[in-house]
Amino acid sequence: MRFMIMVRANKDTEADVKPDESLLTEMTTYHEELSKAGALVDASGLQPSSKGWRIRYSGKKRSVVDGPYTEAKELIAGYTIIEAKSREEALEWTKRFPNPFPNGQESEIEVRPIKGLEELGDSEVVRRFRDLGVGTQK
């Protein structure tokens, strides 16, 4: 099973303030441990929302909404995707995730299982996705 660990944004990440060297060291150590255990799939930080955009749908119509967005607490500053045998194993890894904002700011990570194609059945469309390597679990 794959899980996505999402680090919530705050005013510093939205201002593109670089993390302290000590946090980078802690995160690197954590990701090295995940990698050694064969649990690391991917990890990265995200640019501030001011550099992004959203596509808003209304029926067939699409409109572009450029960042930044005002509700930083609803934004994601970074992510780690892990592979675990169970929810319990993923929970143990995420309990070890370093505090993303250790300088006294309130912080939070959110963890969600990634839906696999096997949960969508075995239709022709799902097989086409599988052939592309999209949504496949290890």
N, C-alpha and C positions, 0 to 999 in steps of 0.2 A: 504494500500500500504506500502511496505517496502522500505527503502532507506538505502544505505550504505554510511557512511561518512568515507572517507579515508584521513588519515594524511600522507602527503608526508614526505619521509625520508630526512635527511640532513647529513652532516659529523658527527655530534654528535651522531645521532641515529645509524649510521653505525659503529661508534666507541664504541657503547654500553654505552655511557655516560648516567647515570641515570638522570631523570628529577628532577628539584628542588622540594623541599617539597611543596612550594607554588603552583606550577603547579599541583602537585598531589592532593592537597586540592581542587583547583578550578575544576579539572576534576571530582573528587569524588562528589562534590556538584552538578555539571551539570548532572552526571549520576544518582544521587539520585533523582533529579527533574524529569528526564525522567522516572525513575522507578515508582515514585509516580503517574505520569500521565498515566501509563500503556503503555508508548511509547518505553521503552527500550527492545530490543530483545537480544542484545549481544554487548560486547565491550572488546577489548584487545589490547595490544601492541604486536608488532612482534619482533622477534629476528633479529639481523643484517643479511644482505644478505650473509655474510661470513659463516653463519651457515646453509644456505639453498642451494638449487639446482634448476635447471630448467631441464625439459625434452624437448628436441628439436626433432620435428617430421620431417621426410622426407619420405613421402609416408608411408609405413609400418615400416620403420626403426626408432628407437628411440635412442637418445644419451643423456647422462647426462652431464650437464654443471654445475660444482660446483661454488658457489659464492666465493668471493664477486663480485659484479658488479660495474662497474665504474660510471655509471650515477645515482647517488643517487637521483637526482630530479625526476627520473622516478620510484623510488621505494616507497613502502608503509611502514610506520613505525608503524601504528596502524589503528584501525577501530572502528566504532560504527555502529550498525545496529539498526534503529528505525522503528517503526510502526506509520504511520500517516494516517489521513483520506484523505489528499490531498497533492498535491505538495506545496501548499501555507502553510499548517501546517508544513510540513517538512522544508520548507525554514525558517519559524519562529524559529523552534528549532535549525537549523544549524547556524542562525545568532547569537545565544547565545553560540555557541561552543567556549570554551576558546582558546586563541591563543596558539598553541602547542609549540611555541618557542618565549616566550615573552622577551627574553634577546637581542632584537635588530636584531636577524636574520630574514631574510625574510622567511615567512612561508605561507603555503597554505593548505586548505583542498579541497577535491573534493567530490561531492555528486552525486550519481547516483541511479535511481530507480532500484530495483531488479525485474527482470522479473519473473512473476508468470507462473505456468504451464498452466493457463487458456489462456495465449497468444499463446500457441502452439497447440490449438485445443483439440480434444477429441479422439485421436487414441488409439489403444491398448497399444502402448508403453508409451504414456502419462499417461494412467490409471495405468500402472505398476509403473511408477515413483510416482504417487499420492499415491498408496497403500504403498509405502515405506516412505511416508511423505516428500519426496524430492520436493523442489520448491513450497511448499504450503504456501499460505498467511494465516494470522490469520483471 
